[in-house]
Amino acid sequence: MNDGNGRRFREALLLGVSITVCSGLIGLVLGVGAAMWLFAGILGVVATLVIFCWTSWP
């Protein structure tokens, strides 16, 4: 893995974590709780993988 892909992966991972945290906070505000955190975590991981694959595709 070259440095360009590593940097893009870190950016995608940061974005995925941000999506997870924001979704989880929205869930807590709305009172959905743990189920929303689980959904947000899955959504964040999927978003991270999709973004990484899209940015690293030649």
N, C-alpha and C positions, 0 to 999 in steps of 0.2 A: 504494500500500500504506500503510495507516494504521499508527500506532505499535502498536496492539494486535496486528495480524497480524505485524508485525516482531518483537515480543517473543515471541509464540508460536512463530514460525519459529526464533528463536535458541534457545528452550527445546527445541524438537523436534530441532534440529541437535545441541545439546549431548547430548541423550539418545541420538541416533543414534551420535555419536562414542563415548559411554560404552559402548554395546552393542558397538560394533566393538572397542574396546580390551579390554573384559572377555572377549569371545569369543576374541580373539587370544591373550590371556594364558592362557586355559584351553587353547587349542590348543598353545601352547608347553609348558605344564606336562605335557600328555598326550603330547607329542612328535610332534604332527601337523605342525607347522611351517608352511611357506609356503602350503600349500593351505588350511589353516584360516584364515590371515590373509586370503586372498582371499575365502573364503566369508564371513568376519566382516565384511569391508568391504562386500560386496554386501548382506548382511543389515542392516548399519547404515544404508546409504543407503536401502534399501527401507523400513525402519522409520521413518526420518526423513520420507520422503515421505508414508507412510500417516498418521503422526501429524499432520503439518502439514495435510494435506487434511482429516482428521477434525476438527481443532480450528478450522480456518478456514471450515468449511462453515457457512452461516447457519442 
